[in-house]
Amino acid sequence: MTDSAYTKLLKRVVIKPDVCGGEPCIQGTRINVAVILDSLAEGLSPKEITKHFLPLTEQDVRAAVGYAKGGL
């Protein structure tokens, strides 16, 4: 993945004081990055996560992982 593609991916994660108490979440949703990471830790696949949280895409799951790696 190129740096610009990675940067674009990470722009899916937003932090706004008036959304989700300022916790990082996926843009356009109220789904916290922590919820996605917890789901992965429980053994759910990205596809299973997107089925459970319908507005999410697999790119959103990748963005959450990238954020957790310290991408922002």
C-alpha positions as CSV (number, residue, x, y, z in Angstrom):
1,M,0.0,0.0,0.0
2,T,1.4,3.4,-0.9
3,D,1.7,6.2,1.6
4,S,-1.1,8.2,-0.1
5,A,-3.4,5.2,-0.1
6,Y,-2.6,4.6,3.6
7,T,-3.2,8.2,4.4
8,K,-6.5,8.1,2.6
9,L,-7.5,5.0,4.5
10,L,-6.7,6.6,7.8
11,K,-9.0,9.6,7.0
12,R,-11.9,7.2,7.6
13,V,-11.2,7.5,11.3
14,V,-12.3,10.8,12.9
15,I,-12.3,12.3,16.4
16,K,-14.9,14.9,17.1
17,P,-15.8,16.0,20.6
18,D,-19.5,15.9,19.9
19,V,-19.5,12.4,18.4
20,C,-19.0,9.3,20.6
21,G,-17.7,11.4,23.4
22,G,-14.6,12.3,21.4
23,E,-13.5,8.7,21.0
24,P,-12.1,7.7,17.5
25,C,-14.8,6.4,15.3
26,I,-15.4,5.6,11.6
27,Q,-16.4,8.7,9.7
28,G,-20.2,9.0,9.1
29,T,-21.0,6.4,11.8
30,R,-21.0,6.2,15.6
31,I,-19.0,3.0,15.6
32,N,-15.9,3.4,17.7
33,V,-12.5,2.1,16.6
34,A,-12.3,0.2,19.9
35,V,-15.5,-1.8,19.1
36,I,-14.0,-2.9,15.8
37,L,-10.7,-3.8,17.4
38,D,-12.6,-5.7,20.2
39,S,-14.5,-7.6,17.6
40,L,-11.3,-8.6,15.8
41,A,-9.8,-9.7,19.2
42,E,-12.8,-11.9,19.8
43,G,-12.1,-13.7,16.5
44,L,-14.5,-12.1,14.1
45,S,-13.3,-11.7,10.6
46,P,-13.6,-8.3,8.8
47,K,-16.4,-9.7,6.7
48,E,-18.3,-10.8,9.9
49,I,-17.8,-7.4,11.4
50,T,-19.2,-5.6,8.4
51,K,-22.3,-7.9,8.5
52,H,-22.8,-7.1,12.2
53,F,-22.2,-3.3,11.8
54,L,-24.0,-2.7,8.5
55,P,-22.6,0.7,7.6
56,L,-19.0,-0.5,7.9
57,T,-16.9,-1.7,5.0
58,E,-13.8,-3.9,5.1
59,Q,-11.8,-0.7,4.4
60,D,-13.2,0.8,7.6
61,V,-12.0,-2.3,9.5
62,R,-8.5,-1.8,7.9
63,A,-8.6,1.9,8.9
64,A,-9.3,1.0,12.5
65,V,-6.4,-1.4,12.5
66,G,-4.2,1.3,10.9
67,Y,-5.3,3.8,13.5
68,A,-4.5,1.3,16.3
69,K,-1.0,0.9,14.8
70,G,-0.4,4.6,15.4
71,G,-1.2,5.8,11.9
72,L,-2.7,9.1,13.1
